[in-house]
Amino acid sequence: MEVQVANRIGFCPGVRRAFDLALRALSQGKPMYFLGELVHNSQAVKMLEEEGGIIVTDPEDIPPFSWVVTRSHGLEKETKEFLENRQIKIIDTTCPRVKKVQILAQELEEKGYSLIILGSPEHPEVMALLSFISQKALILENREEWGELNKFSPREKIAVVEQTTFPREIKEEFTQEIKGLFPHLNLEVFDTLCAETEMRQRDLIESIKLHRINKVVVVGGKNSSNTRALFFTARRWGIESIWVERAEELENEYGGKEDRILVVSGTSTPHFSVEDVVKKLKVREASFYERENTLGSYHRKNKCGEIHPI
């Protein structure tokens, strides 16, 4: 058994920035509210609660004149106005990459484009993005929905943007297939995927190819889109994969003697969560070497006539 760890694990730069801002706010010694999960990882959110953070889901639960830290996925325009009207100080941790997509979508709308968003309609990032445009954009999450493009006419200018954590492979499939299905459409696809998310997916695929990986352990929050993308990327490559948030979810006897296991993590996964999973797998890995050494020693001694089993 061999355990390998991906080159990029733990928080990405955007999540690290959000956490630094949040911790700096908590150090002010004031009651600090968090509007929703800062990132999609329960262990990371628990860390903030232990530091005194107060997690709420409804803006009305935040008292006037208090402080609030917003999630890294972006803040809906209407919610921001509501908070400002209540004289609430906003610590905005929106990822810079997410803000770029919001600005781009507004610019495209001003230029007369109809918008298509590749992503989940229930994801906070997409919900925030929609609040910054006036039109009702078409949101596509999977292949079964691609046929909805038949509602557009050849005269329309159509722009496609993506939720930053949308899987690159699915985006490329969309781009290729749509050109064949709807060649008459005036369609322009913009690349708004997060580079860090892409690099983790690419590293996963390269490791599978180069190191003969046959099992992948994905570490991250169960409601994290980029973690889900890693999990399904490994599955699409035919690799047996499991998805855990904590080391406790991993069976003690996971992995066989001949397995080559790769550990990867989502961008909102704390580094210690990955380390705990790796340590558990390393214990299992070491047990095989110890067993081999014990058997090797036994056979050597038996061959010399020092030990004679019954």
LUMLOLUM-489487 format. One line per 2 residues: number of its first residue (from 0); their letters; for each residue y, z, x of C-alpha. Coordinates in steps of 0.05 Angstrom, whole numbers, padded with zeros to 5 digits. Each point is the difference from the previous one (the first is absolute). Layout:
<torlums>
NUM) a) Y/Z/X; ...
</torlums>
This chain:
<torlums>
0) me) 00000/00000/00000; 00069/-00018/00025
2) vq) 00066/00023/-00030; 00063/-00041/00012
4) va) 00071/00015/-00023; 00051/-00053/-00019
6) nr) 00060/-00009/00045; 00049/00017/-00055
8) ig) -00013/00064/-00039; 00042/00054/-00033
10) fc) 00070/-00010/-00026; 00035/-00067/00008
12) pg) 00072/00000/00024; 00027/-00004/-00071
14) vr) -00040/00060/-00024; 00017/00039/00063
16) ra) 00073/-00013/-00013; -00007/00024/-00072
18) fd) -00035/00063/00022; 00052/00015/00053
20) la) 00055/-00007/-00052; -00038/00044/-00048
22) lr) -00013/00055/00051; 00072/-00002/00023
24) al) 00022/00009/-00072; -00049/00058/-00010
26) sq) 00029/00034/00062; 00067/00007/-00037
28) gk) -00028/00061/-00035; 00020/-00026/-00069
30) pm) -00047/-00011/-00059; -00026/-00070/00015
32) yf) -00028/-00043/-00056; -00045/-00060/00012
34) lg) 00000/-00054/-00054; -00073/-00021/-00001
36) el) -00045/-00004/00061; 00039/-00017/00063
38) vh) -00061/-00041/00021; -00068/-00013/-00032
40) ns) -00040/00054/00035; -00015/00068/-00030
42) qa) -00007/00034/00068; 00067/-00025/00022
44) vk) 00032/00023/-00065; -00033/00068/00008
46) ml) 00032/00007/00068; 00069/-00009/-00032
48) ee) -00016/00050/-00055; -00021/00051/00052
50) eg) 00068/-00009/00032; 00033/00017/-00066
52) gi) 00006/-00068/-00034; 00001/00000/-00076
54) iv) -00037/-00061/-00027; 00023/-00027/-00068
56) td) -00014/-00065/-00037; 00057/00001/-00050
58) pe) 00072/-00006/00024; 00022/00046/-00056
60) di) -00039/00056/00033; 00050/-00001/00058
62) pp) 00059/00047/-00013; 00071/-00027/00007
64) fs) 00034/00008/00068; -00067/00009/00035
66) wv) -00034/-00042/00055; -00055/-00051/-00009
68) vt) -00043/-00040/00049; -00022/-00067/-00028
70) rs) -00065/-00035/00014; -00008/-00051/00057
72) hg) -00021/-00054/-00051; 00071/-00006/-00026
74) le) 00041/00030/-00056; 00012/-00035/-00066
76) ke) 00073/-00019/-00010; 00005/00036/-00068
78) tk) -00030/00064/00029; 00050/-00001/00058
80) ef) 00058/-00006/-00049; -00028/00057/-00042
82) le) -00004/00045/00061; 00069/-00018/00024
84) nr) 00030/00015/-00068; -00029/00070/00006
86) qi) 00033/00009/00067; -00068/00005/00035
88) ki) 00000/-00013/00075; -00051/-00055/00015
90) id) -00040/-00003/00064; -00023/-00073/-00003
92) tt) -00064/-00011/00041; -00012/-00071/-00025
94) cp) -00036/-00040/00054; 00048/-00051/00031
96) rv) -00052/-00055/-00012; -00001/00016/-00074
98) kk) 00076/-00002/-00003; -00001/-00070/00032
100) vq) -00044/-00025/-00057; 00048/00029/-00052
102) il) 00059/-00035/00033; -00038/-00066/00006
104) aq) -00021/00002/-00073; 00072/00010/-00022
106) el) 00024/-00058/00045; -00054/-00046/-00027
108) ee) 00018/00017/-00072; 00073/-00015/00014
110) kg) -00021/-00069/00027; -00035/-00015/-00066
112) ys) -00072/00013/00018; -00052/00025/-00049
114) li) -00039/00055/00034; -00074/00014/00009
116) il) -00022/00065/00032; -00069/00008/00030
118) gs) -00018/00073/-00009; -00018/00054/-00049
120) pe) 00047/00008/-00060; -00013/00076/00001
122) hp) 00016/00009/00074; 00065/00038/00012
124) ev) 00024/-00053/00049; -00007/-00055/-00051
126) ma) 00032/00042/-00055; 00060/00014/00046
128) ll) 00005/-00073/00018; 00002/-00022/-00073
130) sf) 00058/00047/-00013; 00044/-00038/00049
132) is) -00007/-00067/-00035; 00022/-00020/-00070
134) qk) -00056/-00049/-00017; -00070/00016/-00022
136) al) -00041/-00020/00061; -00072/-00021/-00005
138) il) -00045/00051/00036; -00068/-00024/00024
140) en) -00052/00049/00028; -00065/-00040/00002
142) re) -00028/-00070/-00004; -00015/00005/-00075
144) ew) 00075/00002/-00014; 00019/-00061/00042
146) ge) -00007/-00047/-00060; 00063/00031/-00029
148) ln) 00040/-00047/00044; -00011/-00054/-00052
150) kf) 00059/00031/-00039; 00049/-00027/00052
152) sp) 00029/-00070/-00004; 00007/-00050/00058
154) re) 00076/00006/-00006; 00000/00074/00018
156) ki) 00012/00027/00069; -00053/00053/00011
158) av) -00001/00052/00056; -00060/00044/00018
160) ve) 00008/00067/00035; -00052/00053/00012
162) qt) -00007/00075/-00005; 00003/00019/00074
164) tf) -00070/00028/00000; -00033/-00058/-00037
166) pr) -00062/-00026/00038; 00017/-00059/00045
168) ei) -00066/-00035/-00015; 00013/00000/-00075
170) ke) 00071/-00025/00011; -00026/-00058/00042
172) ef) -00053/-00016/-00052; 00054/-00001/-00053
174) tq) 00044/-00047/00041; -00056/-00049/00013
176) ei) -00031/-00001/-00069; 00065/-00003/-00039
178) kg) 00023/-00062/00037; -00064/-00034/-00024
180) lf) 00002/00027/-00071; 00074/-00011/-00013
182) ph) 00024/-00054/00048; 00057/-00018/-00047
184) ln) 00034/00067/00007; 00061/00010/00044
186) le) -00028/00061/00034; 00026/00036/00062
188) vf) -00041/00058/00030; 00037/00053/00041
190) dt) -00036/00046/00048; 00019/00071/-00017
192) lc) -00063/00035/00022; 00006/00062/00044
194) ae) -00015/-00018/00073; -00034/00067/00013
196) te) -00045/-00008/-00060; -00018/-00070/00023
198) mr) -00015/00022/00071; -00048/00053/-00025
200) qr) -00037/-00051/-00043; -00001/-00050/00058
202) dl) -00025/00053/00049; -00055/00018/-00049
204) ie) -00024/-00072/-00004; 00004/-00010/00075
206) si) -00041/00063/00013; -00053/-00022/-00049
208) kl) -00005/-00067/00036; 00003/00025/00072
210) hr) -00038/00065/-00002; -00056/-00015/-00049
212) in) 00024/00054/-00048; -00048/00012/-00057
214) kv) 00033/00059/-00034; 00073/00017/-00013
216) vv) 00029/00068/-00020; 00068/-00008/-00032
218) vg) 00042/00064/00001; 00058/00006/-00049
220) gk) 00026/00019/-00069; -00039/-00026/-00059
222) ns) 00065/-00025/-00033; 00025/-00035/00063
224) sn) 00005/-00076/-00006; -00003/-00016/00074
226) tr) -00060/00046/00009; -00034/-00036/-00058
228) al) 00015/-00066/00034; -00036/00023/00063
230) ff) -00060/00022/-00041; -00007/-00066/-00037
232) ta) 00014/-00041/00063; -00061/00032/00032
234) rr) -00040/-00012/-00063; 00020/-00073/-00003
236) wg) -00027/-00008/00071; -00067/00027/-00025
238) ie) 00006/00067/00037; -00027/00064/-00031
240) si) 00062/00042/-00011; 00018/00068/-00026
242) wv) 00069/00028/-00018; 00015/00074/00012
244) er) 00064/00040/-00001; -00028/00061/00036
246) ae) -00057/00012/00049; -00034/00045/-00051
248) el) -00014/-00062/-00042; -00042/-00030/00056
250) en) -00073/00019/-00001; -00025/00038/00061
252) ey) -00057/-00049/00008; 00043/-00063/-00008
254) gg) -00018/-00054/00050; -00065/-00021/00033
256) ke) -00021/-00006/00072; 00014/-00075/00004
258) dr) 00065/00000/-00039; 00067/-00022/00030
260) il) 00053/00035/-00042; 00074/-00015/00000
262) vv) 00051/00051/-00027; 00065/-00028/-00028
264) sg) 00056/00033/-00039; 00055/-00017/-00049
266) ts) 00073/00004/00021; 00013/00064/-00039
268) tp) -00060/00037/00029; 00017/00060/00044
270) hf) -00028/-00006/00071; -00039/00066/-00007
272) sv) -00038/-00028/-00060; -00026/-00057/00044
274) ed) -00016/00047/00057; -00041/00045/-00046
276) vv) -00042/-00059/-00023; -00010/-00025/00071
278) kk) -00021/00069/00024; -00052/00005/-00055
280) lk) -00028/-00069/00017; 00000/00017/00075
282) vr) -00044/00061/-00014; -00050/-00046/-00035
284) ea) 00005/-00049/00058; -00012/00054/00051
286) sf) -00062/00024/-00037; -00034/-00067/00012
288) ye) 00014/00003/00075; -00025/00071/00004
290) re) -00063/-00020/-00036; -00011/-00059/00047
292) nt) 00011/00043/00061; -00048/00053/-00025
294) lg) -00054/-00051/-00015; 00012/-00035/00067
296) sy) -00007/00066/00036; -00063/00017/-00039
298) hr) -00033/-00067/00017; 00018/00005/00073
300) kn) -00030/00070/00005; -00061/-00020/-00039
302) kc) -00012/-00059/00046; 00001/00047/00060
304) ge) -00051/00045/-00033; 00048/00059/-00007
306) ih) -00002/00002/-00075; -00062/-00014/-00042
308) pi) 00015/-00002/-00075; -00057/00019/-00046
</torlums>
